[in-house]
Amino acid sequence: MDDKFRLVVRSLGDERVKLNEPLSFHTYSKLGGPAEAFYIATNQRELIRVLDLANELNLNFFILGGGTKVLISDLGIKGLVIKNRSSNIKIAGVKGKVGKDGIGVSEALVEVDSGVSIGKLNEFLAKNSLEEVTGYSALQSTIGGSIFLDLTLRSRTQKIKIWNYGSLHDIGLEDLRRENQVVLSVVFRFKAKEKYN
């Protein structure tokens, strides 16, 4: 085992870091060779920690969400594959109106971790009587990958929190780049399903 991977295992735990993990277990297509090292980040704090560690060790890393938009070679991936399973969704603000039916929410700002699937986001939106996402992304697709491609999500984006080689930044959609940035969370604006007059 490479010394860098020994440090990763020591830092994150041998029960959490898997060596030579078949990526076919983690992709929608069920294709893909092994990851040299594999780690599942279950929340944003863990995601930042593993990214900082990879950066400190100058270790190549690859972020994997739902695995719906990637095709991985049978040769696998060298370096550390980080499966993003960060799952926090919360209301970050609301805008309301007073009408004949009382006070009601007309729209809400919703902060969503990048590891959340479109399906899970839609469940949250439906539960909170907000319009759901109807873009072309698969329900298994995660926010972290879909924000680059899905026009529906992009049109509702207010702010993006990114990790960029050890530092955290809030940026606008126009500053989002695939290289050197990892999406941590996105704040979206969603309208309420029912309008209040």
N, C-alpha and C positions, 0 to 999 in steps of 0.2 A: 504494500500500500504506500502511495506517495505521502511524503511528510505533510504536505498541505492538507490532504484528506484526513490524516491522523489528527491534525489540529481541529479540523471541522468536526470530526467525531467526538473529540474530547470536549469541544465547546458546546455542541448541540446535543450530545448524548448518543450512544451507540444504538439505543432503541429507536431513535428518530432519524438517523442517517442510514440509508440503505446503499450498499455498494452493488454495482451491476444490476440495478433494478430495471426490468423490462418495461420500456415506455409504452409498449402495446397495451399494457394494463391501464394506461392513463390518457389514451387518445380516443377520440370518437370513432376513428377509422379502424382501431384495433391493430394498427401498424406501428412499427418502430422498434429498433434495437435497444440495447441497454444504455442507461445513464451511468457514467462512471461513478457518480455519487448522486443521491436523490434525497430531497428533504421536502416535507409538507409543512408550509407555514399556515397555521390555523387562524392567525389574527394579524393585524397590521404591525403590532409590536414585534412579533416573531419575524415577519417579513423584513422589516427594517434591520433587525439584528442579523439575519442571515446575509442580507445584502451588504451590510457594513463589514461583516466577517470576510465575505468573498472579496470585497474591495481591499481590505487590509492585507489579505494573503495574495493579492494579485491573481485571483483564481477566475477562470472563465466561468460564466454562469448563463443559464437560459431559464427564462420564466415561462411556466406552463400554466394555463388557466384550465378551461374545460376541455382543451385539446380538440376543439371543433374546427379550427382554422389552420392546423399545421399537419404537414406530412413529414414524418421522421424516417430517415434512412434506416435500413436494417443494420447498419454499422453502429447506430446509436449516436450518443452525444458525449463528447469529451468535456470534462469539467463537471460542474455542479448544476443539476437541474432542480429548480425550486418550483414546486407545485403550489400555486397561490390559492389558498382556501380561506382567505380573510373574508369575514361574513357579516360585518356590521352594516346595518341600514338604520338611519334615524331621520326624523324630521328636524331640519336645521332652522326652519322659519316658516311662518304662514302669513298670508295676506287674506283679509276677510272683508265681507260686506255686510251691511245691515239692510235687511229687506223686510217684507211683510211676514216672512216666516221666521224672523229673528236674525241672530248673528250667525253667519256661516263662512266657511273657508272657501275662497275662490281659487287660490293656488297655494302651493307649498314648495319650499326648497327641501330637497331630500338628499342627504349625504350618503353615498353608497361606496363601500369598500370595493376595490378592484377585483377581488375574488368572487364576488356575488354573481350568480347566474342571472340571465335575463328572466328566466322563469321565476326565480325567487324574488327578484325585484317586482315582477308583475303581481305576485301574491301579496306583497307588502302594499303595493299601490291599490289593489282591489280592496284590501282590508281597510284602507284609509280613504276610500271613495275618491281616489285620484285616477286620472286617465292612465291607461296602461301603455306599455311600449309595443308598437306594432311594426317596427322596422323589419328588415330582412334577416337579422341575426337569429340563429337557432336558439331555442329556449335554454340549451345547455351552455351557450356561449357566455363568457364572463365579461364584466364591464371593462376590465383592463385591456382586453384585445378588441372588443367591439367598439370602444370609443374612437378607434382609428378608422373604422370602416362604416359604421352604421349611421346614416344621415339623420335618422330620427333621434338617436341619442345625442349626436353632435348639435342638433338644432336646439336641444334643451339644456345644453351644458352651460353652467355659470362659472365654475371654477374647478381646477384640477390640482390635486396635491400629488407631487412627484418626489421621488428619490433620485438624486443625481450625484453619483460618486461620493456618498457620505454626507450630503446635505439635503435638507428638505425645503421645498419651495411650493408656493401656491402660484399657479400660472393660469393664463387664459388659454382657450382652445387654439388660438393662433400661434402660441408658442410651444405647442406639443410636438415633440419629435420622437421617432422610434429609437434613434441612437442616443445613448447616454442617459436615458430617462426611464424610470419605472413608475408607472401609474400606481399610486397607493389608494386614492379615493377620488370620487367625482361628485360635485354638487350639481344636481339637476333642478330645473323648474318644471313642475307638473301642475296642470290645471285640475280643478275639482271636476268630477263627473257631472255634478248638478250645479247649475248656475243659480246664484241668489240674486234677486232683484232689489 
